[in-house]
């Protein structure tokens, strides 16, 4: 998989991704501590609102920015977004009211909603070979999962010698290094955009393409499967560990580590798996095992197993959930690449970014509110049913005979 790093342009862009991810990880920890300083016991509500603001920015800002900036050179757009994120990170230590956090987080996440889809849409042009592109996707997914495990550890180590406000400086430094990596990288020229098309049509173009394409309709359905599984892990891991199993804060990190480990193992295996099976089979396998993982989570709450058995069941369930999400997420960009061209690719990648995050606007409240009102069993069952229905829909709308990737289109092999 590391062979893909021999491509200089990808190597620089991958480095930009990694350092920006580290900065974002430090930001997550620092933001939690800042919220506690400002709101005390209500810090959870502050962070929950900040998360909702993040999703709103991702869902609604990304397609608008993509359409408005469709003639802006990608390097200029990426560097500008990084500069904005760095500036906001340096501003956060000086806030004194909760509402200021909300405003700054919206601006920061709007910049991320600009950066991420544009960044993802550039990679297919940098890695022309399908095999190299698959390796690049696997490496990017592995880096994302590894960062989620290591950033809290790095933050904890730094907090032994510095105050949490200085973590925001580390965040800004990550975005600055990311910008420097992009500045020194030659990126493909943009294909001319037809500005005679109305702005609203350009904003919705990516979503319309995905809705009219059977392969991408299947991906849209699988986004909901991923959303259901991810919501349970992100929102309710702490409840499972602390309340149901009586574990410590460190045990919460271990549970999340099980989820990340499952995802990383699959990410590393994806290039070899796709040499043997189609994208559709791999992704539908992921969509099949995610409801199983959610059902295992429900089983923990329904049977109240002995301590040792409960921990084993939780570890297995979280590994399964991590593996299943990676089986869908890692190859998804191959579908976007194969079902778009240089003209439509930015819009399609932006639509996937926006619509996949829209799923969380449904699944996060189910995980949180149903879990709080009806119990964790009800939340897990509701999410399992939602994931099952979405998986069935994906299998039905994505015909087995439909080609999915650029290589398949050329060779007729998939």
N, C-alpha and C positions, 0 to 999 in steps of 0.2 A: 504493500500500500504506500510506503514511503517513497517508492520510485517516482510518484507523481511530482515530488518536490524538485525533481531535476528541471522542471519548467520554471524558469526564473520569474516570470510574471506571476504565475500561480503561487510560487514560494513567497513572494513579497505580499501578495494579497492575503495568503493564509496567515502570514505573520501579523498583518494588520487585524485580521479577524481575532486571532488569539489574544493579542494585547488589549483589544477593545473588550473582549469577553472578560478578561481579568479585571479591567477597570469597572465593568458593569457589576461583577461579583462583589467587589469592594464597596460599590455604591449601595448594593442591597443591604449589606451589613450596617453601613454608616447611616443609611436612611432609617433603619429600624431604631437605632440608638438615638437619632435626632428626634424621631417621633415620640419616643419615650420621654425625652427631656422636655418636650413641649406639651405633651398630652398626658403623661403619666399612665394611669391604668387604662386610658382610652386610646393608647397607642395602636392597639389592634384595629380599632375602627378607622384610625387615620391611615394605616397601611392598607386596609381593605379598600378605602376610598381611592387611595393612590393607585392601587391595582386596577380598579374599575376605570379610572382616568386613563391609565396606560392602554387598556383594551379599547376604549373609545377612540383614542388617538390612532391606534393601529388600524381599527376597522374603517374609520371615516376619513382620516387625514391622508393615509397612504395613497388611495386612488386619486384624490384631488391633486396632491403634490406631483404624482407621477404624470398626470395629464398636463399640468401647468408647466412642468420642467422638461417636457419631452424633447426640447431642442437644446437643453443645457448639456454640455459635454460631461460624460460620466465622472471624469476625474474632478472637475470643478464641483459637481454636485456632491460627491462623496467627501471631499475635503471640507466643503462648507458645512455639511452635516456634522462631521467630526468636530470642527471648530465650535459649532453651536453647542454640542454636547459638552465639550470641555469647559466652555464659558459658564454653562448652567451648573456644572459640577462645582466649579470654584465659587459660585454664588450661594449654593445651598448652606454652607456653614454660617452664613450671616443672617439667615431667616430668624424671625422672632415670633411669627404667628403661623398657625396651621394653614390658613388660607394661602399663604405665600408658598408653602410646600406644594399645594395643589397646582398653583399656577406654573411654578417652575417645572414640576414633574410633567405637566401637559406639554410644555415647550420642549423639554428634553425628549420625551417619548415621540413627539411629532418629528423631531430630528432623527430619531431611531427609525421611525416609520418611513422616513425619506431614504436613509442610508441602506437599511437591510435589503429591501426588494431590489434597489439599484445595484447593490453589490452582488446579490445572487444572480441577477440577470446578465452580469458581465462575465461570470465564470464560464458559461458554455462557449463563449467566443474565445476565451483564453485557452481552454482545453478542448481542442477540436475532436480529438480521438474519443470515441465513446467509452472505451475501457479506462482511459486516463480520467475522464470525467467522473466515472463511477468511483474510482479510487479517491478522487478529490472530494466527492460527496461523503464517502465513508470517513475520510480523515477529518473533514469539517464536523461531522456528527460526533466523532470520537472526541475531538477537541471541546465541543460544546458540553458533552457529558463529563469529561474530565475536569473542566473548569468549574462545573457546579459542585464537584466534590472538593476541589483544592482551594477555591477562593475563600470559603469560610475558614479553612485551616490557616491560609495566609493572613486573612484578616485577624484571626485570633492571635497569631504570632506577632503581628504588627501592633496590636492593641496592648501588648505587654510593655511596649517601649514608647508609644505615641498615643495621643488622644484620638478619639474617633473622628474628630473634625479633619484631621490630617489624612484620613482615608479618602476624603473627597479630593484631596490633592493627587493621591494615587490614581483615582478614577480619571481625573483630568489628564494626568500623564499618559494613561493608556490610550485615551482618545487622540492626544497629540502625536504619539508614536504611530498610531494607526494612520493618521493623516499624512505623516511623513513617508510612510511606506507607500501610500497611494500616490503621493506627489511624484515619487521616483519611478512609477510604473507606467509604461505606455499601454493605454487602453484602446480598444477598438473604436473607430469612429461611429457615430450614430448614423443610422439610416434615416434619410429625409422623411419627415412626418408631414402628412397631408393636413394642413391647418384649415382647410375648407370644411373639414368635419366639425360640427358643433362641439363645444367644450363638454357638454353633458354626455354626448355620445362617446367622446374620448375617455371621460372619467369611467364610464360603465363598460368600455370595450372589453377589458379583460374578463369581467364577470360574464358578459354575454358570450364570449368565446368559450369559457369554461362550461356554461350552461348548455351550449349547443353541441359540445363535443362529448361523445360517449365515454371516452377514456377519462377525461377531466371531470365529467359528472360522477364517475366512480370515485375519483380522488376527493371530490367535494363530500361525498357520503362518508368516506373513510376519515376525513377530517373530524367528523362528529364522533367517530369511534375513538380516535386519539383524544379528543376533547373530554370525553367521558372518563377515560382512564386517567388522564393527566390531572383532571380536577380532583379526583379522589385522593391521589397521592399528594398534590400540592396543598389542598385545603385540609384534609383530614388525617394526614400522617401523624400529626402531633396528638390528635384525639385518640387514635388507635394505640399509640405508644404510651402516652401518659395516663389516660383515663381507663382504657380497656385492659391494658397489660401492666399498668403500674410501673412503666419504665422511666428513665431519667431523660434529661435534655440530650445527653450524649447518645442515648438510644434512638432518639428521633433522627439524629445525623446518620446513625448506622442504617436505619430503615431507608432513608433517602439514598444511602450508599448502595443498598441492594437494588433499588430501582435503577440507579445510574450504572451499576455493574451489568445488569441485564441488557441495558441499552448499548453499552460499549462493546460487549461481546458480539452482539448482532452487527453493530456498525463495522467491526473488523471483519466479520464473515461475509458481508453483503457482496463484495466484488466476486468472490468465489461462488457464492450461491447463485448469482445472476449469470454465471457461466453455464449453469446447469438447468435452471428453471427460469420461467418468464417473470417479468415484473408483476404481472397480475397474480400469478400463483403465490409469490412471496408476500405481496401486500395483502391479499385476501387471507393468507395464513395468519398474518398479524391481526387482521380484523376478526378472525375466528378465535384466537387465543385471548384477546383482550376481555371479552365478556366472561371467559373462564376465570381470568385473574380477578375480575370484579366479583364474580360469584364466590371465589375463595375468600375475598374480603368480607362478603356478607356472612359466610360460614363462621368466621371468627366471632362476629357479634351474636350470631344465633345460637352457637353451641357453648360459648364461654368455656373453651378448653383449658386444661391445666396450663400452668405458666410456660413450661418448656414446649408443649405442643403448640400453644398460641404463638410463641415467638417463631417457631419453625414455619407455621402456616403463614404468618405475616411475611417472613423472609421470602418464602416461595412465591406468594402472591405478588409481592413487589418486584421480584426478579422477572416474573412472567409479564407484568405490566410494562416494565422497562423494555423487555425484549420485544413485545408486541408493538409498542409505539415506534421503536427503531425500525422494525420491519416495514412500517408504513412511511415513516418520515424520511429515512435515508434515501430510498429510491424515488421519492416523489418528484424531485427536481428533474430526474430523467424524463418523466412524463411531460413536464412542462416544456422541457427543451424539445422533445420529439414532436409535440403537438403545436409548436409555434415556429415562427421564422424571425429573422432579424427585425422586422417591422413590428410584429405583435408581441415579441418576447418580453419587453419591459412591462407591458400592460398585463400579460398573463402572470408573470411572477408577482406583480403587485396585487393582483386579484387573489392569488393563492395566499399571500401573506395576510391580506385583509380578511378574507372569508374564513380562513382557518382560525384566526383569532376571534372572529365573530362567534364561533362555536363555544368559546369560553364564557361569553356573555350569558349563555344558557346553562352550561354545565357547572360553572363555579357556584352560582346560586343554588342549584340542585344539591351539590355536595355540601354547601354550607348551611343553607336554610332548612332543607329537608333533614339533614343530619342533626341540626339543633332542635327542630320541632318534633320530628318523628323518630329520631334515633338513627344511629349509624347503619343499622340493618336496612332501614327504609331507603337511606341515601344510596347505599351500595346496590340494592336491588333495582332502584329507579335508574341508576347509571348503567347497570348491566343490561336492563331492558332497552334503554336508549341505544347502547352500543350494538346490541343484537339487531335491532331494527335497521340501524344505519349500515351494518355489515351486510345484511340481506339486500338492502337497497343497492349497495355498491356492486354486489355480485350480479344483480339483475340489470343494472344500467350500463355496465361495462361488459360487452360481449367478449367471449373468450377468443373469438377470431379477429378482434380488432387489434391492429398494430399499435404499439405504445411508445416506442422510442425512435430516435432518429435513425439508429442503426437498423432497427427493424423495418422502418419505412423503406430504406434503401435495399435491404437484402430480402425482405419478405419472410424473415425467419421468425418474427413474433407478431 
